[in-house]
Amino acid sequence: MSQTELLVAVAGMALVTYIPRMLPMVTLTDLDLSPFWRRFLHYIPAAALSALLFPGILEATGSPPVAAAGGISALILALKNFGLLAVVLISILTVFSLQMLFL
């Protein structure tokens, strides 16, 4: 593959990636949504993030019960409005402590 072909391929891939991201922003900016749809769309990023993180949490340590305890501790701390750093550090400490206890 020549350098010109490579540049055309990269430009084509960039265009194909950019169009689906740009079109909704351009076409739907003036769309007035009902309160139901606003609430529904508001929670999609959290649901998507949860779906991406949950399997990784359970497989991270090799011990699903220990990993679940770390995930549950993170959830409880986050719901009690602890800061991000505190949630991460305490959850890591929870997992580490449980692994040392049951090793």
C-alpha positions as CSV (number, residue, x, y, z in Angstrom):
1,M,0.0,0.0,0.0
2,S,1.4,3.3,-1.0
3,Q,1.5,6.4,1.2
4,T,-1.2,8.1,-0.8
5,E,-3.5,5.0,-0.5
6,L,-2.8,5.0,3.3
7,L,-3.7,8.6,3.7
8,V,-6.9,8.2,1.6
9,A,-7.9,5.2,3.8
10,V,-7.2,7.1,7.0
11,A,-9.2,10.1,5.8
12,G,-12.1,7.8,4.8
13,M,-12.1,6.1,8.2
14,A,-12.0,9.5,9.9
15,L,-15.0,10.7,7.8
16,V,-17.0,7.5,8.4
17,T,-16.3,7.9,12.2
18,Y,-17.1,11.6,12.3
19,I,-20.4,11.6,10.4
20,P,-22.4,9.5,12.9
21,R,-21.2,11.7,15.7
22,M,-21.8,15.0,13.9
23,L,-25.2,14.3,12.4
24,P,-27.2,14.0,15.6
25,M,-25.6,17.1,17.0
26,V,-26.4,19.1,13.9
27,T,-29.9,17.8,13.2
28,L,-31.3,17.4,16.8
29,T,-30.1,20.6,18.5
30,D,-33.5,22.3,18.2
31,L,-35.5,19.2,19.1
32,D,-37.7,19.7,22.2
33,L,-38.0,16.5,24.2
34,S,-40.6,15.6,26.8
35,P,-39.5,15.5,30.4
36,F,-39.7,11.6,30.3
37,W,-37.2,11.4,27.4
38,R,-34.9,14.0,29.0
39,R,-34.8,11.9,32.2
40,F,-34.3,8.7,30.2
41,L,-31.4,10.1,28.2
42,H,-29.9,11.6,31.3
43,Y,-29.3,8.2,32.8
44,I,-27.9,6.5,29.7
45,P,-24.2,7.4,30.3
46,A,-24.4,6.0,33.8
47,A,-26.0,2.8,32.6
48,A,-23.4,2.4,29.8
49,L,-20.6,3.0,32.2
50,S,-22.0,0.4,34.6
51,A,-22.4,-2.1,31.9
52,L,-18.7,-1.6,30.9
53,L,-17.3,-1.7,34.4
54,F,-19.3,-4.5,36.1
55,P,-17.7,-7.5,34.3
56,G,-14.3,-6.0,34.9
57,I,-14.9,-5.6,38.6
58,L,-15.8,-9.3,39.0
59,E,-12.8,-10.5,37.0
60,A,-10.2,-8.1,38.3
61,T,-8.9,-10.1,41.3
62,G,-9.5,-13.7,40.3
63,S,-11.8,-14.1,43.3
64,P,-15.4,-12.9,42.4
65,P,-16.5,-12.7,46.1
66,V,-13.6,-10.4,47.0
67,A,-14.1,-8.4,43.8
68,A,-17.8,-8.1,44.6
69,A,-17.0,-6.8,48.1
70,G,-14.7,-4.1,46.6
71,G,-17.4,-3.2,44.1
72,I,-20.1,-3.0,46.8
73,S,-17.9,-0.9,49.0
74,A,-17.3,1.5,46.1
75,L,-21.0,1.7,45.4
76,I,-21.9,2.4,49.1
77,L,-19.2,5.1,49.4
78,A,-20.2,6.7,46.1
79,L,-23.9,6.8,47.2
80,K,-22.8,8.4,50.5
81,N,-21.2,11.2,48.4
82,F,-17.5,10.4,49.2
83,G,-15.0,11.9,46.8
84,L,-13.7,9.9,43.9
85,L,-10.3,9.5,45.4
86,A,-11.7,8.3,48.7
87,V,-14.0,5.8,46.9
88,V,-11.1,4.4,44.8
89,L,-8.6,4.2,47.7
90,I,-11.0,2.6,50.2
91,S,-12.2,0.1,47.6
92,I,-8.7,-0.9,46.8
93,L,-7.9,-1.2,50.5
94,T,-11.0,-3.4,50.9
95,V,-10.0,-5.7,48.1
96,F,-6.4,-5.9,49.3
97,S,-7.4,-6.6,52.9
98,L,-9.8,-9.3,51.9
99,Q,-7.2,-10.9,49.6
100,M,-4.6,-10.9,52.4
101,L,-7.1,-12.5,54.8
102,F,-8.2,-15.2,52.5
103,L,-4.9,-15.9,50.7
